[in-house]
Amino acid sequence: MRRLSIRGRLVLTSAALSAVVLTVLAGTAWVLMSRMSLARLDGIIAGHLTRQPEPGAGPERWRHLDDSLNSSEGEDGPPVAILRVRSAPGRLLYESDHWPDSLGANRLPPAPP
């Protein structure tokens, strides 16, 4: 069996190192972008939570909040957040249109007091 020349070994080593470097850079970029996306979504949620809703806020207020949370990732993507709002006594005030049936009320932990 014939050994590779020094040029052949250099080419293969260079290609392997380039592949490793590009993989590491792509992974780093993906992690940073996902963290930025989560930070932006956290900021939107925090902004909505710091503003106290009016006591008589109807479903349109919650629909607007639901729409704004889901538009943070763009119009074409799937919904990124689901929203279910209950009053203090436990009456359902709003539920997202895309709320999954698998998340029934009995599968969620009770709200804190």
N, C-alpha and C positions, 0 to 999 in steps of 0.2 A: 504494500500500500504506500502510495506516494504522500509525503508530508507536504503541508501547505508552505508556500514560500513566506518570507517575512512580510511581504506586502499583503498577502492573503490574510495572515494572522492579524495584521494591523487593521485591515478593513473590517474583519469580523469583530475585533475588540472595540473599534470605534462605533460600529453599528449597535453592539450590545450596550455600550455605555450611553449612547444617545437614546436608546429605547428606555433604559432605566431612568435617565434624567427626565425625559418627556413624561413618563408615567408618574413620577413623583410630582412634577409640576402640575400635571392635570389633576391629580388627586388633591393637591393643596388648593388649587383654584376651586374645585368642586366643594370642598369643605368650607372655604371662606365664603363662597356664594350662598351656600345653604345657611350658614350662620347669619349672614347679612339679611337674608330673606326672613329668617325667624326673628331677628332683632326688629326688623321693620314691622312685622305682624304684631310682635309684643308691644311696640310703640303705639300702634293703632288701637289695640285692645286697651292699653293703659289710658290713652287719650279719651276713649269712650267711657271708661269706668270712672275717671276722675270727675266727669261732668255728671251730676246727679240728674236722673231722668225726672220729669215732672210726675207728680203722684198719679195723675190721670192719663199718663202716656198710653196711647192705644197701640194696636198692632202695627200701625204704620211706622211708629218710632222704632220698633224692634225690627221691622222689615228693612228699614233704612240701615240700621246697624248691621244686620245680616248681609245685606248687599255690599256694604262698604268693606266688611271683613273679607268677603269672597272676591271683591274686585282688586284686592291688593296684589294678587298674583297674576292679574291680567284677565281679559274678557274671555279668552279662548280656553283657559284651563278648567279642570274640574273644580267643584267647590272645595275650598280648603278648610272651611269652618262650618260647624253646625251650631245652631243656637236654640236653646229651650229656656224660656223665662217663666218662672212661677212667682206668684205673689207670696207675701209672708204667710198667709194661711195655707198655701199650697195649691191654689187655683192656677191652672195653666193659662198664661197670658199670651204666649207666642211660642211657636215651634217652626223651625225651618221647613221649607217645602221638601227639601231633600234629606230630611231626618230618616235614618235607616230604621226599618221595622225591627231589626235585631237589637236595637237599643231601646227596649221598652222601659217604662217607668220603673218597673220592679228590678231592672238590671243595673240601675245607677245608684250610687251611694246617696244617702239623704243629704240635703243641703245643711251647712253649718248654721247654728242659731244666730 
